[in-house]
């Protein structure tokens, strides 16, 4: 099978979002061939280079989302008229779409108008070129303004001023850049058997066009629902800008969910969001992300009592709480520090290790605030008048002394703590489970789904409940051992790389088997390649040939029968 893997800001680039699980998926499915179509998000990402690629990756084609060069084509009168028509229809769909946050779903008329406009702009780019320049032109801004001022437009759209129109037109130009690419040819995306988008949003556009031009089936994985992210961004923008951009991403998501053969949420939390955003429940197949359990095997299979007796590191011991993650306000380390003050009152020998790097400038400022709070709550302690004091809370980064790897950190701890107020799929929690650690977590995101009954869960922003749960585990080593063993067994069963690869392999086969054969694919000896033709293609009938273009019934002289007799 030949798979077109569509990514945005991730694989095959080093350090991109979702790059790790894509790499594991590609390496695990070595019986198939992959063509990677990747969008980069910045010059720094391109300079960092690619991950080492396995031999089953036959081709990689990339395009920058952060920059686009004009092809030098200047539209003539006819092409300008085509652009104005299609861009105007897209803008009209945005202005008439339902307000975001309401129970009203996008109407059929707006959805069809949006989809036809996307296809029309892509066909214009394929036939004439010059789409990038047209999207940046005054013509686009005027078309957007006419749509906002037209009768029936939403109130927020009618209130858009010139700066708002310029902001929205600039965002649409960036979002629609994939329509101008030369990927939509017979030897490009037209040659794959299946398009797999590793995320929602802009990364899906090439898959939608491959489906439109060539009938290639589309599979979409969302470990985090992009539409939810767009609803939470641009809080300082004007109501008109927020409304129009939310309408664009809402309509794009609706078209994605309609066109995809299957949607793959990574957890029940994402699945509920997809259903709320209009996804057909029959298309949903939950597949948890796959993590490599190998680095945690040594720690996970070590006996707890032996681990506690033999711990010799500076921070090791039976009374050590461990927190690992990105340092940012959403992780609510302030509540964790206040909870640790109560833990110290109940168990004076306990220490807390906070291991992680700050996330951007906001994370740097938050880390400084947390350091100051820890110094205020826990003055340095010394064993005697001539000893150097030490704070019971330490802030570290992976790779430093005593924190070489995540497994090393968990090996020196007793209980792993998660204190977030916002969380998607808690990868760090699964790593703790691989290590056989008992955990205390806040009830956010997919935490309960991941933990099951193998850890303690408390409400977010509740330091007292967090402290009580930690103290109960610190005082009960037998319970810690039972929970840790159950957590490791659950993680190996549900969240390993193997289960992820097997699930996607089965879904690939199911998707292709349900897709009518589009063309015969032969190998060098002239024999059909495996998976090139699904089983039903061997049954004679008009459905086994190429998918014909839709033709009005009045234009057909002799209507074809709905079914044919199988001889």
C-alpha positions as CSV (number, residue, x, y, z in Angstrom):
1,X,0.0,0.0,0.0
2,X,1.2,3.5,-0.8
3,X,0.3,6.0,1.9
4,X,0.5,9.8,1.6
5,X,1.3,11.1,5.1
6,X,0.3,14.7,5.6
7,X,1.9,16.7,8.4
8,X,2.0,20.3,9.7
9,X,5.0,21.4,11.8
10,X,5.9,17.8,12.6
11,X,7.4,14.7,10.9
12,X,9.9,14.4,9.3
13,X,11.3,17.6,11.0
14,X,13.3,17.2,14.3
15,X,11.3,18.3,17.3
16,X,8.0,18.9,15.6
17,X,4.5,18.4,17.0
18,X,3.5,14.7,16.5
19,X,6.8,13.8,14.9
20,X,7.6,11.1,17.4
21,X,4.4,9.1,17.0
22,X,4.5,9.5,13.2
23,X,8.1,8.2,13.1
24,X,7.1,5.2,15.2
25,X,4.1,4.5,13.0
26,X,6.1,4.7,9.7
27,X,8.8,2.4,11.2
28,X,6.3,-0.1,12.5
29,X,4.5,-0.4,9.1
30,X,7.6,-1.4,7.1
31,X,5.5,-3.5,4.7
32,X,4.0,-0.3,3.2
33,X,5.4,2.6,1.3
34,X,5.1,6.2,2.5
35,X,5.2,9.5,0.7
36,X,5.5,12.3,3.2
37,X,4.0,15.7,2.4
38,X,5.1,18.1,5.2
39,X,4.4,21.7,6.0
40,X,7.1,23.5,8.0
41,X,6.2,26.3,10.4
42,X,9.4,28.3,10.5
43,X,13.0,28.8,9.3
44,X,14.4,27.4,12.6
45,X,12.5,24.2,12.1
46,X,13.9,23.8,8.6
47,X,17.4,24.5,9.8
48,X,17.1,21.8,12.4
49,X,16.7,19.2,9.7
50,X,14.9,15.9,9.5
51,X,14.8,12.8,11.6
52,X,16.6,9.8,10.1
53,X,14.1,8.3,7.6
54,X,13.6,4.5,7.2
55,X,13.7,3.0,3.7
56,X,9.9,2.7,3.4
57,X,9.8,6.5,3.1
58,X,10.0,6.7,-0.7
59,X,9.6,10.4,-1.1
60,X,9.4,13.6,1.0
61,X,7.9,16.8,-0.3
62,X,7.9,19.9,1.8
63,X,6.4,23.4,1.7
64,X,6.7,26.3,4.1
65,X,3.5,27.7,5.7
66,X,5.4,30.7,7.0
67,X,6.4,32.0,3.6
68,X,5.1,31.7,0.0
69,X,6.7,32.9,-3.2
70,X,4.6,34.2,-6.0
71,X,5.0,32.3,-9.3
72,X,5.1,35.5,-11.4
73,X,1.8,34.7,-13.2
74,X,-0.5,37.8,-13.7
75,X,-4.1,36.9,-14.1
76,X,-5.9,38.1,-17.2
77,X,-9.5,39.3,-17.2
78,X,-11.0,35.8,-17.4
79,X,-8.8,34.4,-14.6
80,X,-9.6,37.4,-12.4
81,X,-13.3,36.9,-12.9
82,X,-12.9,33.2,-11.8
83,X,-10.9,34.2,-8.7
84,X,-13.4,36.9,-7.7
85,X,-16.3,34.5,-8.1
86,X,-14.7,31.7,-6.0
87,X,-13.2,33.9,-3.4
88,X,-16.4,35.9,-3.1
89,X,-18.3,32.6,-2.5
90,X,-15.8,31.6,0.2
91,X,-16.2,35.0,1.9
92,X,-20.0,34.8,1.7
93,X,-19.9,31.4,3.4
94,X,-17.9,32.9,6.2
95,X,-20.3,35.8,6.6
96,X,-23.4,33.6,6.7
97,X,-22.1,30.8,8.8
98,X,-23.4,30.1,12.3
99,X,-21.9,32.1,15.2
100,X,-19.2,30.0,16.9
101,X,-20.1,28.8,20.3
102,X,-23.8,28.3,19.5
103,X,-25.6,25.0,19.2
104,X,-26.4,25.8,15.5
105,X,-24.4,23.7,13.1
106,X,-23.1,25.0,9.7
107,X,-25.9,25.0,7.2
108,X,-25.8,22.8,4.1
109,X,-25.9,25.9,1.8
110,X,-22.9,27.5,3.6
111,X,-21.0,24.2,3.7
112,X,-21.5,23.5,0.0
113,X,-20.7,27.1,-0.9
114,X,-17.4,26.8,1.1
115,X,-16.4,23.5,-0.4
116,X,-17.2,24.6,-4.0
117,X,-15.2,27.7,-3.4
118,X,-12.2,25.8,-2.1
119,X,-12.3,23.4,-5.1
120,X,-12.7,26.4,-7.5
121,X,-9.7,28.2,-6.1
122,X,-7.6,25.0,-6.3
123,X,-8.7,24.4,-9.9
124,X,-7.8,28.0,-10.8
125,X,-4.3,27.5,-9.3
126,X,-3.9,24.3,-11.2
127,X,-5.0,25.7,-14.5
128,X,-3.7,29.3,-14.4
129,X,-1.3,29.7,-11.4
130,X,-1.0,33.1,-9.8
131,X,-3.2,32.2,-6.8
132,X,-0.8,33.5,-4.2
133,X,-0.7,37.0,-5.8
134,X,-4.5,37.0,-6.2
135,X,-5.0,36.2,-2.5
136,X,-2.7,39.1,-1.5
137,X,-4.4,41.5,-3.9
138,X,-6.8,44.4,-3.3
139,X,-9.3,42.4,-5.3
140,X,-9.5,39.8,-2.4
141,X,-10.0,42.5,0.2
142,X,-12.8,44.1,-1.8
143,X,-14.5,40.7,-2.4
144,X,-14.4,40.1,1.4
145,X,-15.8,43.6,2.1
146,X,-18.7,43.0,-0.3
147,X,-19.5,39.8,1.4
148,X,-19.5,41.4,4.8
149,X,-21.8,44.3,3.6
150,X,-24.2,42.0,1.7
151,X,-27.8,41.5,3.0
152,X,-28.1,38.6,5.4
153,X,-24.5,38.7,6.7
154,X,-24.1,38.3,10.4
155,X,-24.0,41.4,12.6
156,X,-20.3,40.8,13.6
157,X,-19.3,40.5,9.9
158,X,-21.2,43.7,9.0
159,X,-19.3,45.5,11.8
160,X,-15.9,44.7,10.2
161,X,-13.7,47.7,9.5
162,X,-10.8,48.1,7.1
163,X,-8.1,46.9,9.6
164,X,-10.3,43.8,10.4
165,X,-10.7,43.0,6.7
166,X,-7.0,43.3,6.1
167,X,-6.3,41.0,9.1
168,X,-8.8,38.4,7.9
169,X,-7.6,38.5,4.3
170,X,-4.0,38.0,5.5
171,X,-5.0,35.0,7.5
172,X,-6.9,33.5,4.6
173,X,-3.9,34.0,2.3
174,X,-1.7,32.0,4.7
175,X,-4.4,29.3,5.3
176,X,-5.0,28.8,1.6
177,X,-1.4,28.5,0.5
178,X,-1.6,24.7,0.2
179,X,-4.1,25.2,-2.8
180,X,-1.2,26.6,-4.9
181,X,1.2,23.7,-4.5
182,X,2.1,21.3,-7.4
183,X,1.4,18.2,-5.3
184,X,-1.9,17.5,-7.0
185,X,-0.7,15.5,-10.0
186,X,-1.0,11.9,-11.2
187,X,2.5,11.2,-10.0
188,X,2.0,13.1,-6.8
189,X,-0.9,12.6,-4.4
190,X,-2.8,11.0,-7.3
191,X,-0.5,8.0,-7.0
192,X,-1.2,7.1,-3.4
193,X,-3.7,4.6,-2.2
194,X,-4.6,6.6,1.0
195,X,-4.0,10.0,2.5
196,X,-3.4,10.1,6.2
197,X,-3.4,13.6,7.8
198,X,-1.6,13.5,11.1
199,X,-3.6,16.4,12.4
200,X,-6.6,18.5,11.5
201,X,-6.6,22.0,10.2
202,X,-4.4,23.2,7.3
203,X,-2.6,19.8,7.0
204,X,-5.9,18.3,5.8
205,X,-6.2,20.5,2.7
206,X,-3.9,18.4,0.5
207,X,-6.0,15.4,1.4
208,X,-9.2,17.1,0.6
209,X,-7.9,18.1,-2.8
210,X,-6.5,14.6,-3.5
211,X,-10.0,13.3,-2.8
212,X,-11.5,15.9,-5.1
213,X,-9.1,15.4,-8.0
214,X,-8.4,11.7,-7.8
215,X,-10.9,10.1,-5.4
216,X,-8.1,9.2,-2.9
217,X,-9.6,8.2,0.5
218,X,-8.8,10.4,3.5
219,X,-8.0,9.4,7.1
220,X,-7.6,12.1,9.7
221,X,-5.9,11.7,13.1
222,X,-6.6,14.3,15.8
223,X,-4.8,13.8,19.1
224,X,-5.8,17.5,19.8
225,X,-8.8,19.0,18.1
226,X,-7.5,22.0,16.1
227,X,-10.9,23.7,16.0
228,X,-10.9,23.9,19.8
229,X,-7.4,25.6,19.6
230,X,-8.7,28.2,17.1
231,X,-11.6,29.0,19.3
232,X,-9.1,29.8,22.1
233,X,-6.7,31.9,20.1
234,X,-6.6,35.6,19.3
235,X,-8.4,36.7,22.5
236,X,-7.3,40.4,21.8
237,X,-8.7,40.5,18.3
238,X,-11.9,42.4,17.4
239,X,-15.2,40.5,17.4
240,X,-15.4,40.7,13.6
241,X,-11.9,39.1,13.2
242,X,-12.6,36.4,15.7
243,X,-16.0,35.6,14.2
244,X,-14.8,35.4,10.6
245,X,-11.7,33.3,11.4
246,X,-13.8,31.0,13.6
247,X,-16.2,30.6,10.7
248,X,-13.4,29.7,8.3
249,X,-11.9,27.0,10.6
250,X,-15.4,25.7,11.6
251,X,-16.3,25.2,7.9
252,X,-13.0,23.7,7.1
253,X,-13.4,21.2,10.0
254,X,-17.0,20.4,8.9
255,X,-15.7,19.6,5.4
256,X,-12.9,17.6,6.8
257,X,-15.3,15.5,8.9
258,X,-17.7,15.1,6.0
259,X,-15.0,14.0,3.5
260,X,-12.9,11.7,5.7
261,X,-13.5,8.0,5.5
262,X,-12.5,7.7,9.1
263,X,-11.6,10.1,12.0
264,X,-9.1,8.9,14.6
265,X,-9.3,10.7,18.0
266,X,-6.5,9.8,20.4
267,X,-8.7,9.7,23.4
268,X,-12.3,10.1,24.6
269,X,-11.8,13.8,25.4
270,X,-10.9,14.5,21.7
271,X,-13.7,12.2,20.5
272,X,-16.3,14.2,22.5
273,X,-15.0,17.4,20.9
274,X,-15.2,15.9,17.4
275,X,-18.8,14.9,18.0
276,X,-19.6,18.3,19.3
277,X,-18.0,19.8,16.2
278,X,-20.2,17.7,13.9
279,X,-18.3,14.5,13.3
280,X,-20.4,11.4,12.4
281,X,-20.1,8.9,15.2
282,X,-20.0,6.0,12.7
283,X,-16.7,7.4,11.3
284,X,-14.9,7.6,14.7
285,X,-12.2,5.1,15.7
286,X,-10.3,5.9,18.9
287,X,-6.6,4.9,18.8
288,X,-4.5,5.9,21.7
289,X,-1.0,7.3,21.0
290,X,1.8,4.7,21.1
291,X,4.7,5.3,23.4
292,X,8.0,3.3,23.4
293,X,8.1,1.4,26.7
294,X,11.6,0.2,26.3
295,X,13.4,3.1,28.1
296,X,11.3,2.5,31.1
297,X,11.6,-1.3,31.3
298,X,14.4,-1.4,33.8
299,X,12.7,0.9,36.3
300,X,9.2,-0.6,35.7
301,X,10.3,-4.2,36.3
302,X,12.3,-3.3,39.4
303,X,10.7,-4.4,42.7
304,X,9.5,-1.4,44.7
305,X,11.0,-2.6,48.0
306,X,14.4,-3.2,46.4
307,X,14.3,0.2,44.8
308,X,13.6,2.0,48.0
309,X,16.3,0.2,50.0
310,X,18.9,0.6,47.3
311,X,18.3,4.2,46.3
312,X,21.5,6.1,46.8
313,X,21.0,9.2,44.6
314,X,20.9,12.6,46.3
315,X,17.1,13.0,45.7
316,X,16.2,9.3,45.9
317,X,14.2,7.9,48.8
318,X,10.8,6.7,50.0
319,X,9.6,10.3,50.5
320,X,10.1,12.0,47.1
321,X,7.4,13.5,45.0
322,X,8.2,13.9,41.3
323,X,6.7,16.3,38.8
324,X,7.8,16.2,35.1
325,X,6.7,18.4,32.2
326,X,6.8,21.8,30.5
327,X,6.8,24.6,32.9
328,X,3.9,26.9,32.1
329,X,0.9,28.4,33.9
330,X,-1.5,25.6,32.7
331,X,0.5,23.1,34.8
332,X,-0.5,25.0,38.0
333,X,2.8,24.5,39.9
334,X,1.6,27.2,42.3
335,X,-1.1,24.8,43.6
336,X,1.4,22.0,43.7
337,X,3.8,24.1,45.9
338,X,1.0,25.0,48.3
339,X,-0.1,21.4,48.4
340,X,3.5,20.4,49.2
341,X,3.5,22.7,52.2
342,X,0.7,20.6,53.7
343,X,2.6,17.4,52.7
344,X,5.7,18.6,54.6
345,X,3.6,19.3,57.6
346,X,2.3,15.7,57.6
347,X,5.5,14.0,56.4
348,X,8.5,16.3,57.3
349,X,11.1,14.2,55.4
350,X,9.4,14.5,52.0
351,X,11.1,16.3,49.1
352,X,9.7,17.6,45.8
353,X,11.5,17.5,42.4
354,X,10.2,19.7,39.6
355,X,11.8,18.6,36.4
356,X,11.2,20.4,33.1
357,X,12.1,23.3,30.9
358,X,10.0,26.5,30.6
359,X,7.8,26.9,27.6
360,X,8.7,30.2,25.9
361,X,8.9,33.6,27.6
362,X,5.7,33.1,29.5
363,X,7.1,29.9,30.9
364,X,10.4,31.6,31.9
365,X,8.4,34.2,33.9
366,X,6.3,31.5,35.5
367,X,9.3,29.5,36.5
368,X,10.8,32.6,38.2
369,X,7.6,33.1,40.1
370,X,7.5,29.4,41.2
371,X,11.2,29.6,42.4
372,X,10.4,32.7,44.5
373,X,7.3,31.0,45.9
374,X,9.3,27.9,46.9
375,X,11.9,30.0,48.6
376,X,9.2,31.8,50.5
377,X,7.3,28.7,51.5
378,X,10.3,26.5,52.3
379,X,13.4,28.3,53.6
380,X,16.7,26.4,53.2
381,X,17.1,23.8,55.8
382,X,20.4,22.7,57.4
383,X,21.1,19.7,59.6
384,X,23.3,21.7,62.0
385,X,24.8,25.1,62.7
386,X,27.8,24.4,60.5
387,X,26.0,22.7,57.6
388,X,24.8,24.3,54.3
389,X,21.1,24.5,54.0
390,X,19.1,23.0,51.2
391,X,15.6,23.7,50.0
392,X,13.2,20.7,49.9
393,X,12.0,21.8,46.5
394,X,14.4,21.5,43.5
395,X,14.0,22.8,40.0
396,X,15.9,20.8,37.4
397,X,16.1,20.0,33.7
398,X,16.4,16.6,32.0
399,X,20.0,15.9,31.3
400,X,21.3,17.5,34.5
401,X,22.8,15.7,37.5
402,X,20.4,13.1,38.8
403,X,17.9,13.8,36.0
404,X,19.6,12.3,32.9
405,X,16.5,10.7,31.5
406,X,12.8,10.6,32.4
407,X,13.3,7.0,33.7
408,X,16.1,8.1,36.0
409,X,13.8,10.8,37.5
410,X,11.0,8.3,38.1
411,X,13.5,5.8,39.5
412,X,14.4,8.2,42.3
413,X,10.8,9.1,43.2
414,X,8.0,7.5,45.2
415,X,4.9,9.2,43.8
416,X,4.4,11.0,40.5
417,X,2.2,14.1,40.6
418,X,0.3,15.9,37.9
419,X,-1.3,19.3,38.9
420,X,-2.5,20.7,35.6
421,X,-5.6,22.7,35.1
422,X,-5.5,22.2,31.3
423,X,-4.3,18.9,29.8
424,X,-4.8,17.1,26.6
425,X,-3.3,13.5,26.5
426,X,-0.9,13.2,29.5
427,X,2.1,11.6,28.0
428,X,4.2,12.2,31.1
429,X,1.6,10.3,33.2
430,X,1.9,7.3,30.9
431,X,5.7,7.3,31.2
432,X,5.2,7.2,35.0
433,X,2.9,4.2,34.5
434,X,5.4,2.5,32.4
435,X,7.8,2.9,35.3
436,X,5.3,1.3,37.7
437,X,4.7,4.4,39.7
438,X,1.7,5.3,41.7
439,X,0.3,8.6,40.6
440,X,-1.8,11.5,41.9
441,X,-3.4,13.6,39.2
442,X,-6.0,16.4,38.7
443,X,-9.2,15.5,36.8
444,X,-8.5,17.3,33.5
445,X,-8.4,16.4,29.9
446,X,-7.9,12.6,29.3
447,X,-6.4,12.0,32.7
448,X,-9.2,9.7,34.0
449,X,-9.2,7.8,30.7
450,X,-5.5,7.2,30.9
451,X,-5.3,6.4,34.7
452,X,-8.4,4.2,34.9
453,X,-8.4,2.8,38.5
454,X,-4.6,2.7,38.8
455,X,-4.0,6.1,40.5
456,X,-5.6,8.8,42.6
457,X,-7.5,11.7,40.9
458,X,-8.4,14.9,42.6
459,X,-10.2,18.1,41.4
460,X,-7.9,20.8,39.8
461,X,-7.0,23.9,41.8
462,X,-7.5,22.1,45.1
463,X,-4.1,22.0,47.0
464,X,-5.7,20.4,50.1
465,X,-7.1,17.4,48.1
466,X,-3.8,17.1,46.2
467,X,-1.9,17.0,49.5
468,X,-4.2,14.5,51.2
469,X,-3.9,12.1,48.2
470,X,-0.1,12.4,48.2
471,X,0.1,11.8,52.0
472,X,-2.2,8.7,51.8
473,X,0.2,7.1,49.3
474,X,3.4,8.1,51.1
475,X,2.1,6.4,54.2
476,X,1.0,3.2,52.5
477,X,3.9,1.4,50.6
478,X,1.8,-1.7,49.9
479,X,-0.9,0.4,48.2
480,X,1.7,2.2,46.2
481,X,3.1,-1.1,45.0
482,X,-0.3,-2.4,44.0
483,X,-1.2,0.8,42.1
484,X,2.1,0.9,40.4
485,X,1.9,-2.6,39.1
486,X,-1.6,-2.1,37.9
487,X,-0.6,1.1,36.2
488,X,2.3,-0.5,34.3
489,X,0.1,-3.4,33.1
490,X,-2.5,-0.9,31.9
491,X,0.0,1.2,30.1
492,X,1.6,-1.8,28.3
493,X,-1.8,-3.0,27.2
494,X,-3.3,0.3,25.9
495,X,-0.5,2.8,25.2
496,X,2.4,0.9,23.7
497,X,3.8,1.4,20.2
498,X,2.7,-2.1,19.2
499,X,-1.0,-1.5,19.8
500,X,-0.9,1.8,18.0
501,X,0.8,0.3,14.9
502,X,-1.5,-2.7,14.8
503,X,-4.6,-0.5,15.1
504,X,-3.6,1.8,12.3
505,X,-2.6,-1.1,10.0
506,X,-6.0,-2.6,10.4
507,X,-7.7,0.8,9.7
508,X,-5.6,1.4,6.6
509,X,-6.7,-2.0,5.2
510,X,-10.3,-1.3,6.1
511,X,-10.2,2.1,4.4
512,X,-8.7,0.9,1.2
513,X,-10.9,-2.2,1.1
514,X,-14.0,0.1,1.2
515,X,-12.7,2.3,-1.6
516,X,-13.5,1.5,-5.2
517,X,-10.4,0.7,-7.3
518,X,-9.3,3.8,-9.2
519,X,-6.6,2.4,-11.5
520,X,-4.7,-0.8,-12.1
521,X,-1.3,-0.7,-10.4
522,X,1.3,-3.1,-11.7
523,X,4.7,-4.1,-10.5
524,X,7.8,-4.5,-12.7
525,X,6.7,-8.0,-13.8
526,X,3.3,-6.7,-14.9
527,X,1.4,-8.3,-11.9
528,X,-1.0,-6.4,-9.8
529,X,0.5,-4.9,-6.6
530,X,-1.0,-6.0,-3.3
531,X,-3.8,-3.7,-2.0
532,X,-4.0,-1.9,-5.3
533,X,-7.4,-3.3,-5.9
534,X,-9.8,-4.2,-3.1
535,X,-11.6,-7.5,-3.0
536,X,-14.9,-6.1,-4.4
537,X,-13.0,-4.9,-7.5
538,X,-13.0,-8.5,-8.8
539,X,-16.8,-8.5,-9.1
540,X,-17.8,-7.4,-12.6
541,X,-19.8,-4.1,-12.6
542,X,-19.6,-0.5,-13.6
543,X,-18.5,0.4,-10.0
544,X,-15.1,-1.3,-10.6
545,X,-13.9,1.3,-13.2
546,X,-12.7,4.9,-12.6
547,X,-15.2,7.1,-10.8
548,X,-17.0,9.1,-13.4
549,X,-17.8,12.8,-13.1
550,X,-21.3,13.6,-12.0
551,X,-23.5,14.1,-15.1
552,X,-27.1,15.5,-14.9
553,X,-29.7,12.9,-15.7
554,X,-31.2,15.0,-18.5
555,X,-27.8,14.9,-20.3
556,X,-27.7,11.1,-20.4
557,X,-29.5,9.7,-23.5
558,X,-29.7,6.1,-22.1
559,X,-29.6,5.9,-18.3
560,X,-27.3,3.2,-17.1
561,X,-28.9,0.5,-14.9
562,X,-28.3,0.8,-11.2
563,X,-27.0,-2.7,-10.9
564,X,-25.7,-5.2,-13.4
565,X,-26.0,-9.0,-13.5
566,X,-23.0,-10.8,-12.2
567,X,-22.1,-13.6,-14.6
